[in-house]
Amino acid sequence: MKAAYIQNGKVLIGEMPEPVPGAGQALVRTHSCGMCASEQHFLHAGKNVIDLSRQHGGPYAGLDFSRPFVPGHEYVGEVVDYGPGSKRTVKVGRRVTSVPVMRNAGGHAVIGFSHECPGGWGELMLLDENVLMEIPADLPDDMAAMTEPLAVGLEHARRGKPTKEDVALVVGCGAIGLGVIAGLKLMGMGPIIAADFHPSRRDTAIAMGANIAVDPRALSPYAPIPDLGNRRANLVYECVGMPGLLPQIIDAIAFDGRIVMGGYCMQAEQFYVFAAQNKRLTVHFAAGEEQQDMELALRSIADGKIDVRPWLSPRIGLGGVAAALDQMSGPLAPIRNVVDPRQA
């Protein structure tokens, strides 16, 4: 099959072996797949993450950075077939997405970060039939592909256990931060402060439900906000994933605050425990989405409660993957590039 793959920290285009489904596995032909910042991070720090997984039993322990693997965990595809002995939970020909985890066939793999379970930057994937979610017939592929990144934001939002008394601050308005804002809005929470360097991201944050969007170079989002009656953020969602940000938040957040670490940082972080103790802070380390978040995300996109259309750029083919991945942190980068592996 044709695919964009990563090998030794480089993005390459070429032929990869077609995956063969086993019992409980669906063979799915990719229609579209989003590009996540975690894949960009993996280019630079993936070797370190693999080594840490091997030391501590993480999900990337089986990945060999010197061997090719096909990324892509924000996908929509069409069921082509099933492995022998499968329950065949969704009819062949129907479109599906899923939590990007394979638990069938005696293993546990992250779709797109596995040699056995290629992701959506290739023409074919293997998915766990037990977690397949059928896409409504009238929902376009690219919007449906935003189910997974939105679900991550929804998970992070509830991980902070927000209450009506909280002032929430979302740091970083990429797809995950915007998903957090949308999740808080769905729960009826507010006020919500969004912080991002890029004006277009701040505008999108307002459209997603933030009450105020600030450029942190012009106004500290941790300080008392005049437009909020000088209230301060006490619940901070870190959605950037850059080293050094956690100690900054610890220094700036109000006493007795709560921090949700949602950004996918693959480098070592240092902070003074004493500083956090002095403020009686609570830090939640959020991870990926759960099934309930995927179901809520798909339902919210399909019924129009959350509009993900502003996230989307025009589709790119496999030949555009390397450049798009390199530029995705730039000021003009779209919130989500969407790859169609059927295009060159």
Secondary structure, DSSP 8 states (H G I E B T S, - for coil): -EEEEEETTEEEEEE-------TTEEEEEEEEEE--HHHHHHHHHHHHHHHHHHHHT-TTTT--TTS-B----EEEEEEEEE-TT----S-TT-EEE--SEE--TT--EETTS-SSS--TTBSEEEEEGGG-EE--TTS-HHHHTTHHHHHHHHHHHHHT---TT--EEEE--SHHHHHHHHHHHHTT---EEEE-S-HHHHHHHHHHT-SEEE-TTTS-TTS-BGGGTTB---EEEE-S--TTHHHHHHHHS-TT-EEEE-S---S-----HHHHHHTT-EEEE--S--HHHHHHHHHHHHTTSS--GGGB---B-GGGHHHHHHHTTSTT--SB-EE-TT--
